[in-house]
Amino acid sequence: MPASNSRYLPWLLLYVLLIAYSSTLIGPLGIHFVPISLDEAAATFAQRLVVWVDNGSDQRADWMANLSMCVPLGFLLGGTLRFLRPRVLGLATALGLAIAFVLSVKFAQLFFPPRTVTLNYIVAQSAGSAIGILAYALARTRLIKRAHTNGREALRLWLKLYTAALCLFFLMPLDFALDTADLLAQLDRLPAIMTRLPGEGRPLLIQAILVLAGTLATAPIGMLLVVGPRGRNRFLSAIVLRGFIGMLVILALSALLLSGAPTLIAVFYRTFGIALGGWSMRWLARQDLNQQRTRLAQLVPWALLPFLGLLLAVNGLLSPAWRSPAEAIETLSPHGLIPLYDYYIVTKAEAAKNIIGHAIMYAPIGVFVWLRGYPNKVALLTALPLAACVEAARYLRPGLEGDVNAIAVAGLSAFVAARLLPGFWHMLEGVARPQISLAPVAVPSWRERAAAATLQQTARSADTAAGEIEHF
C-alpha cells in the first residue's frame, strides 16, 4: 500500500474496533453473551433483514445517530482505498466493505441480547458510510487540491469544514418534526424553553462556562467571514449582521428538533463570538505571528494554575465535602468501569456532547505543549495521568462518579491539538502581514566621513591640474 494511504489505516482499524466493541459487547447488563447455533442465528438474521419496523418519532434521534456514527467509517475507508484505480472502483470497494462490515456487526449482535437487528438501522449505517465515502471523494477532488495553493485557501477550507461541523452539532441529533402532530407539540413547548439559560439548574459557574464555550465556539465563523474573497473589505458591523442572521436560522431549525432545547440568549452570545472572531482575524492579519507565538509561550507558566483551577471547578472538585475511599468503593458501580458503557446508557447525542466536552477540557494541554516546543507525546503523557486523577477524585465526591472513558478522550484530544496546531499556525501565516526584513544600513563614523572628503578634494585638484596642462 502506498505510504500516502498509511495515515488512514491505523485510524480506520481503531474506529472499526470501537464500533464493533460498542455495538456488541456493551449492553444494559454489561457484557452479556448468549451462545446460539449458527443455523439459528442465520435464520433469525435472514428473517429480520427484510423487515422494516415502523418506529415512532421518538426513535428518530437514535436512527440519525446511527447514520452519523458511520460517516467517519466511510471517510476513512475512502482514504485507505484511494490507491485503487479507476477511482470509481475504489469508491465502490469502500462502499461494499462498509456494508459488509455493518452486516457482520448486526449478525454478531444476535449473540448479545437484548440487542436486536432491524433493517432500519442497517439502512441508517449503510447510508452514513455512503455519505462518508462521498465526502472523501469531494474533498479529494476539489477542496483539498484548491487548498494546496496557499495558506489562506487552506485556512478558508478548514474554517468552512469547522463551520459545517459546528452547525451540525448545534442541530444534533437531527430529529426534526416531520408531521403535523410533532410540529404542533413543538410549538406548544417553545415558549417555556425559549427563555431558558444554558445549563439551567446547574451551578452558576458551570452556566458561565457553557456560555463562554458557546461564545468561543462560533469565533471561527467570524474568522471565515474575514478570510473570504471580500472579507478584508467588510466592516465589522456587516460581519455581525451576517452572524446574527445565521444564528437566527440555527435557532429556527433547533425549534423543530424533537429533543432540542433552543434558547434565545444563545443567538446573542454566539453572535458576539462571531464578532470576536472577525475582530481577532483582522488583528492577526496585522501582526508578526512569530513574535506573538513567543509572547504566548512566555505566558504558559502563568496559565497553568488558572487552567488547573478551572478544570477542578468544572468537574465539581472544589468542595469541602468528600467521602472515604472505602465509601466510594461501596457505592461504585462495576458497569461504570467497562469502557464505553457510560456512553451506551445515554442517547448517542448526549454521548457525543460528553466526548466533545471532555475533549475541550484537555485540549489546552496540547496548546501549552506546542507553544513551549515540546514533543507531541508530552501532551499525551501529561493529559492521561491528569485525567485519571480527576476522574478518581470524582468518585470521592458525594453525588459524583468518575468516567473512565474521559481518560482516553483527554489523552487523545491533547495529542491531536499539539499535532494539528503547527499546520493551523502555518495557515494563519498565509493571512498575516508579511514581515520584510531589511539589512541594517551602516552609518559611517566622523573619521570615515573626513577621509572620504579629503579623497574627493584630492581627486578634484588632480582633475583641475590635468585640465590646465592640456590647455597649455
Secondary structure by P-SEA (a helix, b strand, c coil): ccccaaaaaaaaaaaaaaaaaaacccccccbbbbbbcaaaaaaaaaaaccccccccccaaaaaaaaaaaaaaaaaaaaaaaccccaaaaaaaaaaaaaaaaaaaaaaaacccccccccaaaaaaaaaaaaaaaaaaaaaaccaaaaaaccaaaaaaaaaaaaaaaaaaaaaccccccccaaaaaaaaaaccccccccccccccaaaaaaaaaaaaaaaaaaaaaaaaccccccccaaaaaaaaaaaaaaaaaaaaacccbbbbaaaaaaaaaaaaaaaaaaaaaaacaaaaaaaaaaaacccaaaaaaaaaaaaacccccccccaaaaaaaccccccccaaaaaaccaaaaaaaaaaaaaacaaaaaaaaaacccaaaaaaaaaaaaaaaaaaaaacccbbbbaaaaaaaaaaaaaaaaaaaaaaaaaaaaccbbbbbcbbbbbcaaaaaaaaaaaaaaaaaaaaaaaaaac
